[in-house]
Amino acid sequence: MKITDVKTYLMQPGPRPGLAGPDASFRGSRNWLFVKIETDEGISGIGECSGWPRVVETAVLDYRSILIGENPRDIDRLWHRMFVASMGHGMLGTVGGGALTGIEMALWDIKGKALGQPIWNLLGGRFRDRIRVYGHAKTAERARELTNLGYSAIKVGFTGAVKLDCVAAVREAVGADVDVMVDAHGPSWMTANDAISVGRALEQFDLLFYEDPVAPENLDALQRVRDAVDLPLAAGERVSNIWGIRPYVERELVDVIQPDTGRAGGITQMRKMAAMAEAHYITMAPHSGSLGPVAEFAALHVMATIPNALMLERVEFDWPGRYEVVAPVLKVVDGHLPVPDAPGLGVELVEEEITKYPSARNVGDMPPDDGGAYEPGTVDECVYFQPRLGRRARLRMTKPGG
Protein backbone atom coordinates (compact mmCIF):
# COMPACT_ATOMS: atom_id res chain seq x y z
CA MET A 1 0.00 0.00 0.00
CA LYS A 2 1.30 3.46 -0.95
CA ILE A 3 0.17 6.99 -0.14
CA THR A 4 -1.05 8.75 -3.26
CA ASP A 5 -2.36 12.08 -1.98
CA VAL A 6 -2.77 14.31 1.08
CA LYS A 7 -5.75 16.68 1.14
CA THR A 8 -6.87 19.34 3.61
CA TYR A 9 -10.32 20.65 4.52
CA LEU A 10 -10.33 23.98 6.33
CA MET A 11 -13.54 25.46 7.69
CA GLN A 12 -14.71 28.16 10.07
CA PRO A 13 -17.74 27.31 12.19
CA GLY A 14 -20.38 29.94 12.78
CA PRO A 15 -20.55 32.25 15.80
CA ARG A 16 -21.17 30.86 19.22
CA PRO A 17 -24.60 31.52 20.73
CA GLY A 18 -24.96 34.92 22.40
CA LEU A 19 -22.25 36.74 20.41
CA ALA A 20 -23.09 39.78 18.33
CA GLY A 21 -21.38 42.48 16.31
CA PRO A 22 -19.19 42.48 13.19
CA ASP A 23 -16.51 40.26 14.72
CA ALA A 24 -18.87 37.67 16.18
CA SER A 25 -17.97 35.05 13.60
CA PHE A 26 -14.29 35.51 14.40
CA ARG A 27 -14.12 36.11 18.13
CA GLY A 28 -16.52 33.36 18.99
CA SER A 29 -15.41 30.56 16.71
CA ARG A 30 -12.36 28.52 15.83
CA ASN A 31 -11.12 27.22 12.53
CA TRP A 32 -11.19 23.47 12.10
CA LEU A 33 -8.67 21.70 9.86
CA PHE A 34 -9.24 18.13 8.71
CA VAL A 35 -6.79 15.98 6.74
CA LYS A 36 -7.45 13.12 4.35
CA ILE A 37 -4.70 10.73 3.20
CA GLU A 38 -5.48 8.58 0.15
CA THR A 39 -3.80 5.34 -0.92
CA ASP A 40 -3.42 3.26 -4.06
CA GLU A 41 -5.66 0.56 -2.56
CA GLY A 42 -8.64 2.89 -2.27
CA ILE A 43 -8.42 3.15 1.53
CA SER A 44 -8.32 6.69 2.91
CA GLY A 45 -7.84 7.98 6.44
CA ILE A 46 -8.84 11.22 8.10
CA GLY A 47 -7.41 13.29 10.94
CA GLU A 48 -7.74 16.67 12.61
CA CYS A 49 -5.17 19.39 13.32
CA SER A 50 -5.31 22.27 15.79
CA GLY A 51 -2.84 24.94 16.91
CA TRP A 52 -3.57 27.81 14.42
CA PRO A 53 -5.29 25.78 11.69
CA ARG A 54 -4.89 28.27 8.81
CA VAL A 55 -1.13 28.12 9.30
CA VAL A 56 -1.10 24.40 10.08
CA GLU A 57 -2.72 23.72 6.70
CA THR A 58 0.42 25.04 4.98
CA ALA A 59 2.58 22.78 7.13
CA VAL A 60 0.46 19.73 6.29
CA LEU A 61 0.75 20.40 2.56
CA ASP A 62 4.49 20.97 2.94
CA TYR A 63 4.82 17.47 4.46
CA ARG A 64 2.94 16.08 1.47
CA SER A 65 6.13 15.66 -0.57
CA ILE A 66 7.58 13.45 2.17
CA LEU A 67 4.51 11.24 2.38
CA ILE A 68 3.65 10.54 -1.27
CA GLY A 69 4.81 7.04 -2.22
CA GLU A 70 5.35 5.92 1.39
CA ASN A 71 3.73 2.95 3.09
CA PRO A 72 1.07 4.38 5.47
CA ARG A 73 1.48 1.42 7.81
CA ASP A 74 4.85 2.75 9.01
CA ILE A 75 3.23 5.29 11.29
CA ASP A 76 5.97 6.07 13.80
CA ARG A 77 8.75 6.01 11.19
CA LEU A 78 6.85 8.51 9.04
CA TRP A 79 6.21 10.69 12.11
CA HIS A 80 9.92 10.82 12.87
CA ARG A 81 10.79 11.43 9.23
CA MET A 82 8.50 14.50 9.18
CA PHE A 83 9.73 15.66 12.58
CA VAL A 84 13.39 15.45 11.56
CA ALA A 85 12.70 17.03 8.15
CA SER A 86 11.37 20.18 9.82
CA MET A 87 13.94 20.47 12.63
CA GLY A 88 15.86 23.05 10.66
CA HIS A 89 12.98 25.48 11.21
CA GLY A 90 13.46 25.33 14.97
CA MET A 91 11.35 23.64 17.60
CA LEU A 92 8.00 22.99 15.98
CA GLY A 93 5.59 24.21 18.63
CA THR A 94 1.86 23.75 18.17
CA VAL A 95 1.87 24.56 14.44
CA GLY A 96 4.23 21.70 13.66
CA GLY A 97 2.60 19.58 16.35
CA GLY A 98 -0.81 20.20 14.84
CA ALA A 99 0.35 19.16 11.38
CA LEU A 100 1.99 15.98 12.64
CA THR A 101 -1.08 15.18 14.72
CA GLY A 102 -3.61 15.31 11.90
CA ILE A 103 -1.39 13.32 9.55
CA GLU A 104 -0.54 10.67 12.14
CA MET A 105 -4.21 10.35 13.11
CA ALA A 106 -5.10 9.74 9.46
CA LEU A 107 -2.39 7.08 9.18
CA TRP A 108 -3.86 5.23 12.16
CA ASP A 109 -7.29 5.50 10.53
CA ILE A 110 -5.91 3.85 7.37
CA LYS A 111 -4.25 1.05 9.32
CA GLY A 112 -7.42 0.32 11.26
CA LYS A 113 -9.53 0.23 8.11
CA ALA A 114 -7.01 -1.96 6.28
CA LEU A 115 -7.02 -4.48 9.13
CA GLY A 116 -10.74 -4.17 9.84
CA GLN A 117 -10.07 -3.15 13.44
CA PRO A 118 -10.81 -0.09 15.60
CA ILE A 119 -7.68 1.79 16.57
CA TRP A 120 -8.05 0.93 20.25
CA ASN A 121 -7.64 -2.75 19.37
CA LEU A 122 -4.36 -2.02 17.60
CA LEU A 123 -3.11 -0.17 20.70
CA GLY A 124 -3.38 -3.22 22.94
CA GLY A 125 -7.08 -3.43 23.59
CA ARG A 126 -9.31 -1.41 25.85
CA PHE A 127 -9.76 -1.06 29.58
CA ARG A 128 -13.23 0.40 29.21
CA ASP A 129 -15.96 0.72 26.59
CA ARG A 130 -17.08 4.23 27.53
CA ILE A 131 -15.29 7.43 28.55
CA ARG A 132 -16.48 9.90 31.15
CA VAL A 133 -16.81 13.48 29.86
CA TYR A 134 -17.16 16.89 31.47
CA GLY A 135 -18.91 20.08 30.40
CA HIS A 136 -18.56 23.83 31.03
CA ALA A 137 -20.75 26.15 33.07
CA LYS A 138 -20.51 29.77 34.19
CA THR A 139 -23.80 29.76 36.08
CA ALA A 140 -25.60 27.49 38.47
CA GLU A 141 -28.45 27.18 35.99
CA ARG A 142 -26.15 25.90 33.26
CA ALA A 143 -24.52 23.48 35.66
CA ARG A 144 -27.92 22.04 36.55
CA GLU A 145 -28.80 21.70 32.87
CA LEU A 146 -25.66 19.66 32.27
CA THR A 147 -26.20 17.40 35.24
CA ASN A 148 -29.76 16.83 34.03
CA LEU A 149 -28.22 15.66 30.75
CA GLY A 150 -26.13 13.14 32.66
CA TYR A 151 -22.86 15.04 33.11
CA SER A 152 -21.18 14.24 36.41
CA ALA A 153 -18.33 16.73 36.11
CA ILE A 154 -18.49 20.51 35.48
CA LYS A 155 -15.71 23.01 34.82
CA VAL A 156 -15.91 26.73 35.62
CA GLY A 157 -13.53 29.03 33.74
CA PHE A 158 -12.42 32.63 34.19
CA THR A 159 -10.10 34.98 32.29
CA GLY A 160 -10.58 38.21 34.23
CA ALA A 161 -11.78 38.63 37.77
CA VAL A 162 -11.93 35.52 39.91
CA LYS A 163 -15.50 35.07 41.08
CA LEU A 164 -15.61 32.71 43.99
CA ASP A 165 -19.34 33.26 44.29
CA CYS A 166 -19.77 31.70 40.84
CA VAL A 167 -17.76 28.62 41.82
CA ALA A 168 -19.72 28.39 45.06
CA ALA A 169 -23.04 28.64 43.22
CA VAL A 170 -22.06 25.87 40.81
CA ARG A 171 -20.86 23.64 43.64
CA GLU A 172 -24.09 24.21 45.57
CA ALA A 173 -26.21 23.60 42.45
CA VAL A 174 -24.63 20.26 41.55
CA GLY A 175 -24.08 18.89 45.04
CA ALA A 176 -21.27 16.87 46.53
CA ASP A 177 -21.51 13.91 44.14
CA VAL A 178 -20.61 15.92 41.01
CA ASP A 179 -16.98 16.86 40.36
CA VAL A 180 -16.21 20.56 39.90
CA MET A 181 -13.05 21.98 38.34
CA VAL A 182 -11.78 25.55 37.89
CA ASP A 183 -9.78 26.70 34.84
CA ALA A 184 -7.78 29.92 35.12
CA HIS A 185 -6.67 29.58 31.45
CA GLY A 186 -2.98 30.20 32.18
CA PRO A 187 -3.26 33.97 32.75
CA SER A 188 0.02 35.75 32.08
CA TRP A 189 -0.97 38.47 34.54
CA MET A 190 -1.51 36.08 37.44
CA THR A 191 1.51 36.08 39.74
CA ALA A 192 2.36 32.99 41.72
CA ASN A 193 1.16 34.72 44.88
CA ASP A 194 -2.15 35.59 43.22
CA ALA A 195 -2.60 32.02 42.00
CA ILE A 196 -1.82 30.74 45.49
CA SER A 197 -4.37 33.12 47.05
CA VAL A 198 -7.02 31.99 44.56
CA GLY A 199 -6.13 28.34 45.05
CA ARG A 200 -6.37 28.56 48.83
CA ALA A 201 -9.76 30.24 48.53
CA LEU A 202 -10.88 27.47 46.17
CA GLU A 203 -9.88 24.69 48.56
CA GLN A 204 -13.24 24.93 50.32
CA PHE A 205 -15.05 23.71 47.18
CA ASP A 206 -13.36 20.29 47.01
CA LEU A 207 -12.26 20.67 43.39
CA LEU A 208 -11.21 17.76 41.22
CA PHE A 209 -8.48 20.04 39.87
CA TYR A 210 -7.30 23.65 39.53
CA GLU A 211 -6.23 24.14 35.91
CA ASP A 212 -3.46 26.40 34.52
CA PRO A 213 -3.25 28.72 37.53
CA VAL A 214 -0.30 30.58 35.97
CA ALA A 215 1.11 31.06 32.48
CA PRO A 216 2.10 27.57 31.23
CA GLU A 217 5.66 28.58 30.37
CA ASN A 218 6.22 29.80 33.95
CA LEU A 219 7.08 26.43 35.44
CA ASP A 220 8.80 27.82 38.51
CA ALA A 221 5.64 29.74 39.40
CA LEU A 222 3.64 26.55 38.91
CA GLN A 223 6.00 24.83 41.33
CA ARG A 224 5.31 27.51 43.94
CA VAL A 225 1.56 27.02 43.52
CA ARG A 226 2.06 23.27 43.77
CA ASP A 227 3.88 23.63 47.07
CA ALA A 228 1.41 26.06 48.62
CA VAL A 229 -2.08 24.96 47.56
CA ASP A 230 -3.93 21.88 48.75
CA LEU A 231 -5.64 21.14 45.43
CA PRO A 232 -4.83 18.82 42.52
CA LEU A 233 -3.35 20.82 39.62
CA ALA A 234 -3.81 20.30 35.87
CA ALA A 235 -1.97 21.68 32.82
CA GLY A 236 -0.47 20.75 29.46
CA GLU A 237 -2.98 21.71 26.76
CA ARG A 238 -0.48 23.91 24.90
CA VAL A 239 2.35 21.38 24.53
CA SER A 240 2.95 19.54 21.29
CA ASN A 241 4.94 16.37 22.03
CA ILE A 242 6.48 14.23 24.77
CA TRP A 243 9.32 16.70 25.24
CA GLY A 244 6.81 19.45 25.91
CA ILE A 245 5.00 17.46 28.59
CA ARG A 246 8.21 16.11 30.14
CA PRO A 247 8.85 18.83 32.79
CA TYR A 248 5.24 18.73 33.99
CA VAL A 249 5.57 14.99 34.56
CA GLU A 250 9.16 14.60 35.73
CA ARG A 251 8.90 17.50 38.18
CA GLU A 252 5.45 16.24 39.23
CA LEU A 253 4.05 19.74 38.88
CA VAL A 254 0.54 18.49 38.18
CA ASP A 255 -1.83 15.68 39.03
CA VAL A 256 -3.51 15.75 35.61
CA ILE A 257 -1.95 16.27 32.16
CA GLN A 258 -4.19 17.71 29.46
CA PRO A 259 -2.67 17.25 26.00
CA ASP A 260 -4.79 18.57 23.14
CA THR A 261 -5.78 15.72 20.82
CA GLY A 262 -5.34 17.96 17.77
CA ARG A 263 -1.85 19.30 18.48
CA ALA A 264 -0.14 16.96 20.96
CA GLY A 265 1.74 15.21 18.14
CA GLY A 266 -0.63 12.34 17.42
CA ILE A 267 -2.14 9.22 18.91
CA THR A 268 1.25 7.62 19.51
CA GLN A 269 2.59 10.71 21.25
CA MET A 270 -0.44 10.83 23.51
CA ARG A 271 0.03 7.18 24.41
CA LYS A 272 3.66 7.90 25.26
CA MET A 273 2.61 10.90 27.38
CA ALA A 274 0.13 8.70 29.22
CA ALA A 275 2.84 6.13 29.94
CA MET A 276 5.20 8.81 31.24
CA ALA A 277 2.42 10.13 33.47
CA GLU A 278 1.44 6.67 34.69
CA ALA A 279 4.95 6.11 36.05
CA HIS A 280 4.44 9.22 38.23
CA TYR A 281 0.84 8.39 39.26
CA ILE A 282 -0.51 11.24 37.14
CA THR A 283 -3.77 10.95 35.22
CA MET A 284 -4.76 12.23 31.77
CA ALA A 285 -7.76 14.37 30.79
CA PRO A 286 -7.26 15.54 27.17
CA HIS A 287 -8.09 19.11 26.21
CA SER A 288 -10.79 19.62 23.59
CA GLY A 289 -11.75 23.28 23.90
CA SER A 290 -10.65 24.36 20.42
CA LEU A 291 -11.30 21.14 18.50
CA GLY A 292 -13.84 19.92 16.01
CA PRO A 293 -15.53 16.52 16.10
CA VAL A 294 -12.87 14.28 14.50
CA ALA A 295 -10.22 14.64 17.20
CA GLU A 296 -12.81 13.61 19.77
CA PHE A 297 -12.92 10.16 18.19
CA ALA A 298 -9.13 9.90 18.42
CA ALA A 299 -9.23 10.89 22.08
CA LEU A 300 -11.73 8.14 22.82
CA HIS A 301 -9.47 5.51 21.29
CA VAL A 302 -6.53 6.71 23.39
CA MET A 303 -8.55 7.01 26.59
CA ALA A 304 -9.94 3.52 26.15
CA THR A 305 -6.46 1.99 26.12
CA ILE A 306 -4.64 3.72 28.99
CA PRO A 307 -4.96 2.81 32.67
CA ASN A 308 -4.67 6.40 33.93
CA ALA A 309 -7.55 7.92 31.94
CA LEU A 310 -9.45 10.45 34.06
CA MET A 311 -12.03 11.96 31.70
CA LEU A 312 -12.41 13.87 28.44
CA GLU A 313 -13.33 17.52 27.97
CA ARG A 314 -16.37 17.96 25.73
CA VAL A 315 -17.52 21.10 23.91
CA GLU A 316 -20.93 19.96 22.79
CA PHE A 317 -23.04 23.07 22.42
CA ASP A 318 -20.75 25.74 20.91
CA TRP A 319 -22.17 25.56 17.38
CA PRO A 320 -25.27 23.76 16.08
CA GLY A 321 -23.46 22.57 12.94
CA ARG A 322 -20.71 20.75 14.84
CA TYR A 323 -22.19 17.34 14.13
CA GLU A 324 -23.30 18.04 10.57
CA VAL A 325 -19.75 17.85 9.21
CA VAL A 326 -19.05 14.25 10.34
CA ALA A 327 -20.88 10.95 10.55
CA PRO A 328 -21.74 9.22 12.79
CA VAL A 329 -22.58 11.52 15.70
CA LEU A 330 -21.51 10.69 19.23
CA LYS A 331 -24.12 10.98 21.98
CA VAL A 332 -23.49 11.44 25.70
CA VAL A 333 -25.26 8.79 27.76
CA ASP A 334 -25.11 9.00 31.56
CA GLY A 335 -22.17 11.38 31.36
CA HIS A 336 -20.10 9.10 29.10
CA LEU A 337 -19.27 8.72 25.42
CA PRO A 338 -19.10 5.23 23.91
CA VAL A 339 -15.79 4.02 22.49
CA PRO A 340 -16.22 3.50 18.71
CA ASP A 341 -16.20 -0.08 17.43
CA ALA A 342 -15.94 0.58 13.66
CA PRO A 343 -12.59 0.06 11.89
CA GLY A 344 -10.11 2.91 12.18
CA LEU A 345 -11.32 6.03 13.95
CA GLY A 346 -14.93 5.16 13.23
CA VAL A 347 -15.87 8.52 11.71
CA GLU A 348 -15.96 10.08 8.22
CA LEU A 349 -16.12 13.64 6.93
CA VAL A 350 -19.25 15.05 5.31
CA GLU A 351 -17.32 17.07 2.75
CA GLU A 352 -20.28 18.87 1.21
CA GLU A 353 -21.16 20.30 4.63
CA ILE A 354 -17.59 21.42 5.32
CA THR A 355 -17.50 23.46 2.10
CA LYS A 356 -20.44 25.53 3.34
CA TYR A 357 -18.24 27.18 5.97
CA PRO A 358 -15.10 28.57 4.29
CA SER A 359 -12.39 29.97 6.51
CA ALA A 360 -11.99 33.74 6.52
CA ARG A 361 -9.80 34.44 9.52
CA ASN A 362 -8.08 32.59 12.33
CA VAL A 363 -6.96 35.35 14.68
CA GLY A 364 -9.01 37.85 16.64
CA ASP A 365 -8.08 41.10 18.36
CA MET A 366 -9.26 41.81 21.86
CA PRO A 367 -12.71 43.41 21.82
CA PRO A 368 -13.16 46.81 23.51
CA ASP A 369 -14.82 45.05 26.43
CA ASP A 370 -12.26 42.34 27.15
CA GLY A 371 -13.96 40.84 30.17
CA GLY A 372 -11.50 42.19 32.70
CA ALA A 373 -8.33 40.54 31.49
CA TYR A 374 -6.60 43.93 31.08
CA GLU A 375 -6.54 47.18 33.01
CA PRO A 376 -9.42 49.47 31.92
CA GLY A 377 -8.39 51.56 28.93
CA THR A 378 -5.21 49.58 28.20
CA VAL A 379 -6.46 46.93 25.75
CA ASP A 380 -4.78 48.76 22.85
CA GLU A 381 -1.38 48.29 24.47
CA CYS A 382 -1.64 44.66 23.30
CA VAL A 383 0.85 43.24 25.78
CA TYR A 384 1.09 39.62 26.85
CA PHE A 385 2.25 40.28 30.39
CA GLN A 386 0.78 43.33 32.09
CA PRO A 387 1.38 44.58 35.64
CA ARG A 388 -1.97 44.86 37.37
CA LEU A 389 -3.61 47.35 39.72
CA GLY A 390 -6.78 46.86 41.72
CA ARG A 391 -5.72 43.44 42.96
CA ARG A 392 -8.58 43.11 45.44
CA ALA A 393 -11.25 43.96 42.87
CA ARG A 394 -9.63 41.77 40.25
CA LEU A 395 -9.39 38.69 42.40
CA ARG A 396 -12.67 39.28 44.22
CA MET A 397 -11.54 37.04 46.99
CA THR A 398 -14.85 37.18 48.85
CA LYS A 399 -16.97 34.31 49.98
CA PRO A 400 -20.61 34.12 48.90
CA GLY A 401 -22.52 36.84 50.74
CA GLY A 402 -19.29 38.32 52.07
Protein Blocks (a to p, Z undefined) as FASTA:
>chain_A
ZZfbdcdddddddddehiacjklmmmmpccddddddddfkopacddddeehjllmmmmmm
mmmmmmgopafklmmlmmmmmmmmmmmnopfbjmlmmmmmmmmmmmmmmmmmmnopafkl
mnnpafbfcdcdddddfbfklmmmmmmnopabdcdddfbdcdfklmmmmmmmnommbccd
ddehlpaklcfklmmmmmmmmmmnopabdchkbcfklmmlmmmmmmmpccdddehjlpcb
fklmmmmmmnopafbdcddfklnopaklmmmmmmmmmmnopacdddfklbcfklmmmmmm
mmmmpcklcbdcddfklpfklmmmbccddddeehiacddfbehjlpacdfklmmmmccfb
fcdcddfblohpacehilmnopabdcdehklmmnopacehZZ
